[in-house]
Amino acid sequence: MSKTLRKPQVSFQVPLAGLLLVSAAATQLSGCVVRERVVVPAPPPPPAYVAPAAEADAQASEPPPPLPVYEQPPCPLEGYIWTPGYWAWGIGGYYWVPGTWVAPPRVGLLWTPGYWGFVGGVYVFHAGYWGPHVGFYGGVNYGFGYGGVGFAGGRWVGSSFAYNQSVTNVNVTVVRNTYNETVVNNVTVNRVSYNGGAGGVAATPTAQERMAAQDQHVPATPAQHQHLQQAAGNPTLLAKNNGGHPSIAATPRPAAFNAPGVVGAHGAASPPPHAQPASAANHPNGAPGNHGAAGHAPKPNAKPHPKMPPEKGRHEETAQR
């Protein structure tokens, strides 16, 4: 006797009324578009120029003070090149590194000054360097040939450096290789000491400056490092102590902060006397290497050098190659 097994049949029956209800709901949803308004805050203004991160040397949360107004000491020795002063950042905040005349590492090199740039919400310092061409330094007008682009204070002629007397202070009895070349100022002259951000200089590298960035660069010399270290250890150069008017604004040589010829900024108070080291007590001219008695500096109200007019009339040059 055989039995035939039949598979159970399962049927799913949906009431017709339910199908009609689902169909109607789908029809209504297909005609309804839900719109949401998303408000995105405007991004902060970008920096005028973003330098490569590898060049960053220091950073601060506040902008550096305006550049002080001062006169340039005369070039002490033929072959020296002017390096402008700038604000550096340390434990006590911003401090002034005086401008000074420096011997280049070798013949044919020019100095590109360091500069502060606003990047990513902070102010970043890009260290200066030596190279065959002057590169980008933020468009900052440091004066004395560094008008924001290039350098108009002198040039190499073979193995000798020639000085442009129109924008640099040279004594022709000491420096004989000179020339006169009028430099027309076609940039906005101000004392702004940084690039980008609110109130900063809006400048980007020129084609020549971009090419100069590809040159082989030489860092600051040991004499320049000594100059920086001495500035960092001098409390009178702190911006919070001098109000942006350092009593030592420029020196004739690196680290010669007590030498004759030291220049104070306009409006600066007389520098306090500096104690001499014990090893220099019997030295006839003060500390060895300083070439003069401690605390020597010109009076702050001394007559300005014609190459560097007072603050309101400071428009001596536009830097050009």
HELIX and SHEET records of a PDB file:
HELIX    1   1 LEU A   16  SER A   30  1                                  15    
HELIX    2   2 ALA A   53  GLU A   55  5                                   3    
HELIX    3   3 ALA A  207  ALA A  212  1                                   6    
HELIX    4   4 PRO A  222  ALA A  232  1                                  11    
HELIX    5   5 PRO A  235  LEU A  237  5                                   3    
HELIX    6   6 ALA A  239  ASN A  242  1                                   4    
HELIX    7   7 ALA A  278  ALA A  280  5                                   3    
HELIX    8   8 GLU A  311  GLY A  313  5                                   3    
SHEET    1   A 4 ALA A  56  ALA A  60  0                                        
SHEET    2   A 4 VAL A 122  HIS A 126 -1                                        
SHEET    3   A 4 TYR A 115  VAL A 119 -1                                        
SHEET    4   A 4 TYR A 194  ASN A 195  1                                        
SHEET    1   B 3 ILE A  81  THR A  83  0                                        
SHEET    2   B 3 GLY A  99  VAL A 102 -1                                        
SHEET    3   B 3 ALA A 250  THR A 251  1                                        
SHEET    1   C 2 TYR A  86  GLY A  90  0                                        
SHEET    2   C 2 GLY A  93  VAL A  97 -1                                        
SHEET    1   D 2 LEU A 110  THR A 112  0                                        
SHEET    2   D 2 TYR A 129  GLY A 131 -1                                        
SHEET    1   E 3 GLY A 154  VAL A 157  0                                        
SHEET    2   E 3 SER A 160  ASN A 164 -1                                        
SHEET    3   E 3 THR A 178  TYR A 179  1                                        
END                                                                             
